[in-house]
Amino acid sequence: MYNLNIAALLLGPLLGVLLMELGAPGPDVHQFGWPNGATVAFGAHVALAVLTYVLARRIFGRVSVPAADTTYSPPCYRRLALVVFGLNALQVAFVVFVVGAIGVLRGAIGKSEFRSQVGAFVGIGYLMRDFIIPLLAALVAAVYRRTRAGGFDRALLVANLLLCAFGGAIWGFKGGAVMIVLPALTVLLPRIGAVGAVSATGLAYAALTAFGMAFDRLSLTQSAAWIGVRASVGAGNVAWKIWDWQARGEVFPPYWPTLGSALGGRLAAFLGVWSRDDPTVAYQYDFTAMATQVAGDFELGVDVAASNVTSTVFGEAVIAFGAPGFLLMSVLVGLILAANRHWLDVGLAQARPLTAALAVTYFFASVWPWINAGGISVLFMIPFLAAYAFAGGIGWLALRTAGIAGPPLAPLPSPEAGVAEAPA
């Protein structure tokens, strides 16, 4: 399923760039597209990233996961599943009743209004949504894979996945419930073939359409069409616009100051580097804000705080290195994806559930946003690293509570006992 996620990240924007060249209207750039060579350039980016990923995977070496599923005893798994369910239930209750998501569920306030009113709790809420809840759910999935599970065990797994999805849905995003549960599903589902990939894609599309109908009050046709637009043209129109600027010789804003966003807003203000109190300066350090201004031709009316766009890592690379220098970033994309995949495989193969949970959480909280929207600083942003450490600490405590202190003391089954590939 890891490879399916990569395909979604790379092929959706590629289709969107192609449609822009064929004259589609861009929802973020507010204009119709025209041929400018962006499809060939983006296609080269995708091809080189995939080639690097495949070659790097060979260099790192494929890791086989033992097929035997008796590493952990059912009682240990059940304790973990119950502990995680309790922890995540407390976090969901905090967001609903303390942060105020109950207003969204009742229809009393709009989702955008809710997300702008979380105030002092915004950091805590995002820490729960993006790091702790998905990591704990992935932890349950990792231990479940190495447990000889019965019906009750499967029910506990499903209950944890549903609670995790609800923890994302209450924020009002169409994709919230899907994205927050993907880390656990990526750990849980083994290698999937073409039928599995098509089925998973169809289920995800159906879920996104349903949430569009629920949160935005759209009809079935309207919601399905909007999801299709956002997954294609919406994902590629800014990349097309950035390439068009580059092809016409336009001058982009300075790119390198955006790396300063790795400090995070509060630390940057404390050190005197930049402050959010001065939006004009802060936007120079925020790549997504800069891409939003490029998409809007720097119109003064563009509010980057309310209309951030996804330029993709391709757009970032074009701004940073031009052409053909953008291909350097394509190589880096392939290397990061391969390293992250190897990290996940090692965690699964060596029965290190916390390692696997951290790896997959890092993919969806840092690698995915980088490839989707650009802004490489998200890979090493200090607040994010602190969030991983905090979420990992809670995961470690959950494992200890369940009697799972680390890798099994007994040796893993030998290759002769049968091996299965790590998740695709």
C-alpha positions, 0 to 999 in steps of 0.5 A, spaced: 500 500 500 506 504 500 507 504 493 499 505 492 500 512 496 506 514 492 502 513 485 497 517 488 502 523 490 505 523 483 500 521 478 494 525 480 498 532 479 501 529 473 494 528 470 492 535 473 498 538 469 496 535 462 489 537 463 491 544 464 495 544 458 489 541 454 485 547 457 482 545 463 480 551 468 485 551 474 481 552 481 487 555 484 490 559 479 483 562 476 485 561 469 484 556 463 490 552 462 494 552 455 500 548 452 507 550 455 511 543 456 509 542 463 507 535 462 513 533 459 517 536 465 513 533 470 513 527 467 520 527 467 520 529 474 515 523 476 520 518 472 526 520 475 523 520 482 520 513 481 527 510 478 531 513 483 526 509 488 526 503 485 534 503 485 535 505 492 530 500 494 535 495 491 541 498 494 538 498 501 536 491 500 529 488 500 526 486 507 522 480 508 517 479 514 516 472 517 510 469 515 509 466 522 504 470 526 505 468 533 510 473 535 505 477 540 500 473 545 493 475 544 492 478 551 498 482 550 495 485 543 488 486 547 491 490 552 494 494 547 488 495 543 484 497 549 489 502 552 490 505 545 482 505 544 482 509 551 487 514 549 484 516 543 477 516 545 480 521 551 483 525 545 477 525 541 473 527 547 478 533 548 477 536 541 469 535 541 468 538 547 474 542 549 476 545 542 469 545 540 468 540 534 461 539 537 459 545 533 461 542 527 458 535 528 451 539 530 452 544 524 452 550 529 458 552 526 462 551 519 468 547 519 472 553 517 470 557 522 471 552 527 478 551 525 480 558 525 477 559 532 481 553 536 485 559 539 490 556 544 488 549 543 490 549 536 497 546 537 494 541 542 489 539 537 493 538 531 498 534 535 493 529 537 490 529 530 496 529 526 501 525 530 498 521 536 492 518 534 494 516 527 501 513 531 497 509 536 492 506 531 498 504 527 501 501 533 495 497 534 495 495 527 503 493 527 502 488 533 495 485 530 499 483 524 504 479 529 498 476 533 494 470 532 488 474 532 481 471 533 474 474 532 474 479 538 481 481 536 479 483 529 473 487 533 478 491 537 482 492 531 476 495 527 474 499 533 480 502 533 480 504 526 473 507 526 475 511 532 481 514 529 477 515 522 472 519 527 478 523 530 480 526 523 472 527 521 471 531 526 475 537 523 471 537 517 476 536 512 473 531 506 479 527 507 480 528 514 477 521 516 481 517 510 488 521 511 488 519 519 487 512 518 492 511 512 498 510 517 494 504 520 492 501 513 499 502 510 502 498 516 496 493 516 495 491 509 500 486 506 502 487 499 496 488 494 495 487 487 492 490 482 485 488 484 486 491 491 489 497 489 483 499 484 478 497 490 482 501 495 482 507 491 474 506 489 473 505 497 477 512 498 474 515 493 467 513 495 469 515 502 471 522 500 465 523 496 460 521 502 464 526 507 463 532 501 456 531 501 456 531 509 460 537 510 459 541 504 452 539 503 453 537 496 449 532 492 452 526 490 454 528 483 457 535 485 461 531 491 464 526 486 466 531 481 469 536 486 473 530 489 475 528 482 477 535 480 481 536 486 485 530 485 487 532 478 487 539 476 487 541 483 493 538 485 497 540 478 494 547 476 499 551 481 505 546 478 503 548 471 503 555 473 510 555 476 512 552 470 509 557 465 512 562 469 519 559 469 518 558 461 516 565 460 523 567 464 519 570 470 523 572 476 520 568 483 521 570 490 527 568 493 526 561 495 532 559 500 529 563 506 523 559 506 528 553 509 527 558 515 520 555 517 524 549 519 524 553 526 517 554 527 513 560 528 514 561 536 522 559 536 523 563 530 520 569 533 524 568 540 530 568 536 528 574 532 529 571 525 521 572 523 515 573 526 508 571 524 506 578 527 509 581 521 505 577 515 509 581 510 516 578 513 513 571 515 510 570 508 517 570 505 519 564 510 513 560 508 514 556 502 506 554 501 504 562 502 509 564 497 506 559 492 499 561 493 502 568 492 505 566 485 498 562 483 495 569 485 499 573 481 501 577 487 494 580 488 493 584 494 487 581 495 490 574 496 489 571 503 495 566 504 492 564 511 485 562 508 487 560 501 494 555 501 495 551 495 499 545 493 504 546 488 507 539 489 515 538 490 516 539 482 513 546 483 518 547 489 524 544 485 522 549 479 522 555 483 529 553 487 533 550 481 530 552 475 530 547 469 533 542 468 535 543 475 529 541 478 531 534 477 535 534 482 529 534 487 526 528 483 532 524 485 531 526 492 524 525 492 526 517 490 531 517 496 527 519 501 521 515 499 526 509 499 529 510 506 522 511 509 520 505 506 526 501 508 525 504 515 518 501 515 520 494 513 525 494 518 520 495 523 515 490 521 520 485 519 524 485 526 517 486 530 519 493 532 512 496 532 514 503 535 519 503 529 514 501 524 508 506 527 513 512 527 516 510 520 509 510 517 507 517 521 513 520 518 511 518 511 504 521 512 505 527 516 512 530 513 513 526 506 506 526 504 505 534 505 512 535 502 511 531 495 504 534 495 505 541 497 512 543 497 516 546 502 522 541 504 523 544 511 517 540 513 521 534 513 526 536 519 521 542 522 523 542 529 516 542 532 514 536 528 521 533 530 518 534 537 511 532 536 514 525 533 518 524 540 512 526 544 507 521 540 513 516 540 513 516 548 506 515 548 506 509 544 512 507 548 508 507 554 502 504 551 506 498 549 509 498 556 502 498 559 500 492 554 507 488 556 510 489 550 517 492 552 520 491 545 522 486 540 521 479 542 526 475 546 525 469 542 528 468 535 524 470 529 522 464 525 527 462 520 527 463 512 525 456 512 519 457 516 516 461 510 517 469 509 512 474 506 514 481 503 513 487 506 507 491 505 507 494 498 
